[in-house]
Amino acid sequence: MTGELDLRLLRHFVAVAEELHFTRAAARLYLAQQALSRDIARLERQLGRRLFTRTTRKVALTPDGERLLVHARALLALHDQTLQQLHGPGEGRPLVVDLLAEGHTPTRVLHAARQRAPDTELVARFSGGVGAALSLLLAGRLDVAFGRSEGLGQPFPPQLTRRLVRLEPLALLLPAEHPLAVLDTIPLAALAGTQVDTSAGNEQAPEWVDLGARLLAAFGAEPSPPHPHAAGLEETVRHLRAEGRPILTLSERSLAPGVVVRPLTDPVPLYPWTMVHHRELRHPGLDALHAAADQLARHERWLEPPPVHWVPHPDAAVFGFA
């Protein structure tokens, strides 16, 4: 090993180590995948160690990679804490934002915030759910999280605050050959007696599982049995084709060949996106996120539900809408 460790390369290494998927890690870092691969290769050359094993289907840490991950996280945490102590809360340090998953509403909010505050570092990560992010928010290891703030299996912590960002219509993800795929929209009554995949058993996102169970129970459908959570579009499509069951999803999502998204109607079920952070947090990046969310909500009417809609009762009660 020669030279000094590059903290930027270490951040990129940690992202790949946490995602174990170069495409997801690149999206989290807002980098091209080729650029991220080059950075990892450069770090491996600097260290003289192979950090990952890669096949066409899997990325895994080597023993050297596992050892480095422990130290990399500690170094980056020390770096960020040092900046925070020198500059004061909210100044000179990155704002760490959990977007839940790739390609959804929070990604658009983050992109708009970065345009508003180009000199502020906003670091994205993907936990897969507010349930998984909650302990990190409370411990100060994460600054902001997006997702549904009800249905967590515990009271919302008083140390945190939340705001409603968007009421996004829900839909079904279907194989193109599924009988329901011939419909342009799917009335909720058409799901009676049908099993729908709501990611039951996903402990990382209890708020999503709770919403799905409430929705299906209200309209005579039932959730499919618990199963390991499929992360990312590729794995979701593989699971969809293997099981053949409709998957509850958000209306705005990435697609793959051979699958379709059909909006749910009569009434339109809505997912309440919220932005969650510590009450005492002060940071220019947080201000930019709030301003970006306000602008998008105004321009795209994110907070104006259709006349006939369905929202989980706990969320409606918290945010004061029917």
MARDO-727948 format. One record per residue (C-alpha): x, y, z; residue number from 1. Coordinates in steps of 0.25 Angstrom, whole numbers, m for minus. Layout:
N
X / Y / Z / NUM;
...
end
This chain:
322
0 / 0 / 0 / 1;
5 / 14 / m4 / 2;
0 / 28 / m2 / 3;
m12 / 33 / 7 / 4;
m26 / 28 / 7 / 5;
m36 / 36 / m1 / 6;
m48 / 39 / 7 / 7;
m57 / 40 / m5 / 8;
m52 / 26 / m10 / 9;
m56 / 21 / 4 / 10;
m70 / 27 / 3 / 11;
m72 / 20 / m10 / 12;
m66 / 7 / m4 / 13;
m76 / 7 / 8 / 14;
m88 / 10 / m2 / 15;
m84 / m3 / m10 / 16;
m82 / m11 / 2 / 17;
m95 / m7 / 8 / 18;
m103 / m9 / m5 / 19;
m95 / m21 / m10 / 20;
m100 / m16 / m24 / 21;
m92 / m6 / m33 / 22;
m104 / m1 / m40 / 23;
m112 / 2 / m27 / 24;
m99 / 8 / m20 / 25;
m97 / 17 / m33 / 26;
m111 / 22 / m32 / 27;
m109 / 25 / m17 / 28;
m96 / 33 / m20 / 29;
m102 / 39 / m33 / 30;
m90 / 34 / m41 / 31;
m89 / 26 / m54 / 32;
m87 / 11 / m51 / 33;
m75 / 11 / m59 / 34;
m69 / 23 / m51 / 35;
m72 / 15 / m38 / 36;
m66 / 3 / m43 / 37;
m53 / 11 / m47 / 38;
m53 / 17 / m33 / 39;
m54 / 3 / m26 / 40;
m43 / m2 / m35 / 41;
m34 / 10 / m32 / 42;
m36 / 7 / m17 / 43;
m33 / m7 / m18 / 44;
m20 / m3 / m26 / 45;
m16 / 7 / m15 / 46;
m18 / m4 / m4 / 47;
m12 / m15 / m11 / 48;
m24 / m24 / m7 / 49;
m37 / m29 / m14 / 50;
m49 / m24 / m7 / 51;
m60 / m30 / m14 / 52;
m63 / m43 / m22 / 53;
m73 / m41 / m34 / 54;
m81 / m50 / m43 / 55;
m92 / m47 / m52 / 56;
m102 / m49 / m41 / 57;
m95 / m46 / m28 / 58;
m86 / m36 / m21 / 59;
m79 / m40 / m8 / 60;
m69 / m34 / 1 / 61;
m55 / m42 / 2 / 62;
m49 / m44 / 16 / 63;
m41 / m31 / 13 / 64;
m53 / m24 / 9 / 65;
m60 / m28 / 22 / 66;
m49 / m23 / 30 / 67;
m48 / m10 / 23 / 68;
m63 / m7 / 24 / 69;
m61 / m6 / 39 / 70;
m50 / 4 / 39 / 71;
m56 / 12 / 27 / 72;
m69 / 14 / 34 / 73;
m61 / 19 / 47 / 74;
m52 / 28 / 39 / 75;
m63 / 34 / 31 / 76;
m71 / 36 / 44 / 77;
m59 / 43 / 51 / 78;
m57 / 52 / 39 / 79;
m72 / 56 / 39 / 80;
m72 / 58 / 54 / 81;
m59 / 66 / 54 / 82;
m65 / 76 / 43 / 83;
m78 / 77 / 51 / 84;
m71 / 81 / 64 / 85;
m62 / 91 / 57 / 86;
m73 / 97 / 49 / 87;
m85 / 95 / 58 / 88;
m97 / 88 / 56 / 89;
m102 / 87 / 41 / 90;
m89 / 94 / 36 / 91;
m78 / 88 / 27 / 92;
m83 / 74 / 28 / 93;
m91 / 65 / 18 / 94;
m106 / 63 / 21 / 95;
m109 / 48 / 20 / 96;
m123 / 45 / 14 / 97;
m130 / 32 / 13 / 98;
m138 / 31 / 0 / 99;
m144 / 17 / 4 / 100;
m142 / 12 / m10 / 101;
m137 / 16 / m24 / 102;
m146 / 24 / m34 / 103;
m157 / 28 / m25 / 104;
m162 / 42 / m20 / 105;
m151 / 45 / m10 / 106;
m141 / 44 / m21 / 107;
m148 / 55 / m29 / 108;
m148 / 63 / m16 / 109;
m133 / 61 / m14 / 110;
m130 / 65 / m28 / 111;
m138 / 78 / m27 / 112;
m131 / 81 / m14 / 113;
m117 / 79 / m20 / 114;
m120 / 89 / m31 / 115;
m125 / 99 / m20 / 116;
m112 / 97 / m11 / 117;
m101 / 92 / m21 / 118;
m90 / 96 / m10 / 119;
m97 / 87 / 0 / 120;
m93 / 72 / 1 / 121;
m106 / 63 / 1 / 122;
m102 / 49 / 2 / 123;
m113 / 38 / m2 / 124;
m114 / 24 / 4 / 125;
m125 / 14 / 2 / 126;
m130 / 6 / 15 / 127;
m143 / 0 / 9 / 128;
m152 / 6 / 19 / 129;
m155 / 16 / 30 / 130;
m155 / 4 / 40 / 131;
m140 / 1 / 37 / 132;
m136 / 16 / 37 / 133;
m143 / 20 / 50 / 134;
m132 / 15 / 60 / 135;
m121 / 22 / 51 / 136;
m129 / 35 / 52 / 137;
m130 / 34 / 67 / 138;
m115 / 31 / 68 / 139;
m111 / 42 / 59 / 140;
m105 / 33 / 49 / 141;
m115 / 38 / 39 / 142;
m121 / 52 / 37 / 143;
m134 / 51 / 28 / 144;
m142 / 39 / 24 / 145;
m154 / 38 / 14 / 146;
m166 / 29 / 15 / 147;
m179 / 26 / 22 / 148;
m177 / 30 / 37 / 149;
m189 / 22 / 42 / 150;
m190 / 7 / 43 / 151;
m177 / 5 / 50 / 152;
m181 / m4 / 61 / 153;
m177 / 6 / 71 / 154;
m182 / 21 / 75 / 155;
m175 / 32 / 66 / 156;
m163 / 36 / 75 / 157;
m165 / 50 / 81 / 158;
m150 / 54 / 78 / 159;
m154 / 54 / 63 / 160;
m163 / 62 / 54 / 161;
m170 / 59 / 41 / 162;
m176 / 66 / 29 / 163;
m185 / 61 / 18 / 164;
m179 / 62 / 5 / 165;
m188 / 55 / m5 / 166;
m200 / 46 / m6 / 167;
m196 / 37 / m17 / 168;
m206 / 27 / m24 / 169;
m204 / 12 / m22 / 170;
m204 / 2 / m33 / 171;
m201 / m12 / m37 / 172;
m189 / m18 / m43 / 173;
m193 / m29 / m52 / 174;
m187 / m39 / m63 / 175;
m192 / m34 / m76 / 176;
m199 / m47 / m78 / 177;
m207 / m46 / m65 / 178;
m222 / m45 / m67 / 179;
m223 / m32 / m60 / 180;
m212 / m26 / m69 / 181;
m223 / m24 / m80 / 182;
m230 / m13 / m72 / 183;
m225 / 1 / m72 / 184;
m228 / 3 / m58 / 185;
m232 / m7 / m47 / 186;
m244 / m5 / m38 / 187;
m241 / m9 / m24 / 188;
m254 / m18 / m24 / 189;
m247 / m26 / m35 / 190;
m237 / m31 / m24 / 191;
m247 / m38 / m15 / 192;
m242 / m52 / m12 / 193;
m229 / m49 / m19 / 194;
m215 / m51 / m12 / 195;
m206 / m38 / m14 / 196;
m192 / m38 / m11 / 197;
m190 / m27 / 0 / 198;
m176 / m31 / 4 / 199;
m181 / m38 / 16 / 200;
m170 / m42 / 26 / 201;
m161 / m30 / 22 / 202;
m156 / m25 / 35 / 203;
m149 / m14 / 29 / 204;
m162 / m7 / 25 / 205;
m173 / m10 / 34 / 206;
m180 / 2 / 30 / 207;
m182 / m3 / 16 / 208;
m187 / m16 / 20 / 209;
m197 / m10 / 30 / 210;
m202 / m1 / 19 / 211;
m204 / m13 / 9 / 212;
m211 / m21 / 20 / 213;
m220 / m10 / 23 / 214;
m223 / m7 / 8 / 215;
m226 / m22 / 5 / 216;
m234 / m24 / 17 / 217;
m243 / m12 / 14 / 218;
m246 / m18 / 0 / 219;
m247 / m33 / 2 / 220;
m233 / m37 / m3 / 221;
m222 / m44 / 5 / 222;
m207 / m42 / 6 / 223;
m198 / m53 / 0 / 224;
m190 / m62 / 10 / 225;
m178 / m55 / 16 / 226;
m165 / m57 / 7 / 227;
m151 / m51 / 7 / 228;
m151 / m37 / 2 / 229;
m147 / m35 / m13 / 230;
m138 / m23 / m13 / 231;
m137 / m15 / m26 / 232;
m144 / m15 / m39 / 233;
m137 / m28 / m45 / 234;
m140 / m36 / m33 / 235;
m154 / m31 / m32 / 236;
m157 / m35 / m46 / 237;
m151 / m49 / m44 / 238;
m160 / m51 / m32 / 239;
m172 / m46 / m40 / 240;
m169 / m56 / m51 / 241;
m167 / m67 / m41 / 242;
m179 / m65 / m33 / 243;
m189 / m59 / m43 / 244;
m196 / m51 / m32 / 245;
m199 / m36 / m34 / 246;
m190 / m27 / m26 / 247;
m195 / m15 / m19 / 248;
m186 / m3 / m23 / 249;
m185 / 12 / m25 / 250;
m191 / 18 / m37 / 251;
m177 / 24 / m41 / 252;
m167 / 13 / m42 / 253;
m157 / 8 / m52 / 254;
m161 / m3 / m61 / 255;
m155 / m15 / m68 / 256;
m159 / m22 / m81 / 257;
m171 / m32 / m80 / 258;
m177 / m25 / m67 / 259;
m187 / m14 / m66 / 260;
m192 / m4 / m55 / 261;
m208 / m2 / m54 / 262;
m213 / 9 / m45 / 263;
m223 / 5 / m35 / 264;
m237 / 12 / m34 / 265;
m251 / 13 / m28 / 266;
m245 / 19 / m19 / 267;
m231 / 23 / m22 / 268;
m222 / 17 / m11 / 269;
m211 / 27 / m7 / 270;
m198 / 25 / 0 / 271;
m194 / 37 / 9 / 272;
m180 / 40 / 7 / 273;
m174 / 48 / 19 / 274;
m160 / 54 / 22 / 275;
m155 / 51 / 36 / 276;
m144 / 57 / 43 / 277;
m139 / 61 / 57 / 278;
m146 / 73 / 63 / 279;
m133 / 80 / 66 / 280;
m127 / 78 / 53 / 281;
m122 / 90 / 46 / 282;
m115 / 89 / 33 / 283;
m115 / 97 / 19 / 284;
m118 / 84 / 12 / 285;
m130 / 81 / 21 / 286;
m135 / 95 / 17 / 287;
m133 / 92 / 2 / 288;
m141 / 79 / 4 / 289;
m153 / 86 / 10 / 290;
m152 / 96 / m1 / 291;
m151 / 86 / m12 / 292;
m163 / 78 / m6 / 293;
m171 / 91 / m5 / 294;
m168 / 94 / m20 / 295;
m171 / 80 / m25 / 296;
m184 / 79 / m17 / 297;
m189 / 92 / m22 / 298;
m186 / 90 / m37 / 299;
m190 / 75 / m38 / 300;
m202 / 76 / m27 / 301;
m196 / 65 / m19 / 302;
m204 / 69 / m7 / 303;
m218 / 69 / m14 / 304;
m224 / 56 / m13 / 305;
m234 / 51 / m24 / 306;
m249 / 53 / m20 / 307;
m251 / 38 / m17 / 308;
m239 / 33 / m10 / 309;
m234 / 23 / 1 / 310;
m223 / 27 / 12 / 311;
m220 / 18 / 24 / 312;
m228 / 23 / 36 / 313;
m215 / 26 / 45 / 314;
m209 / 35 / 34 / 315;
m222 / 42 / 32 / 316;
m223 / 45 / 46 / 317;
m209 / 50 / 48 / 318;
m209 / 59 / 36 / 319;
m224 / 64 / 37 / 320;
m230 / 60 / 24 / 321;
m241 / 50 / 21 / 322;
end
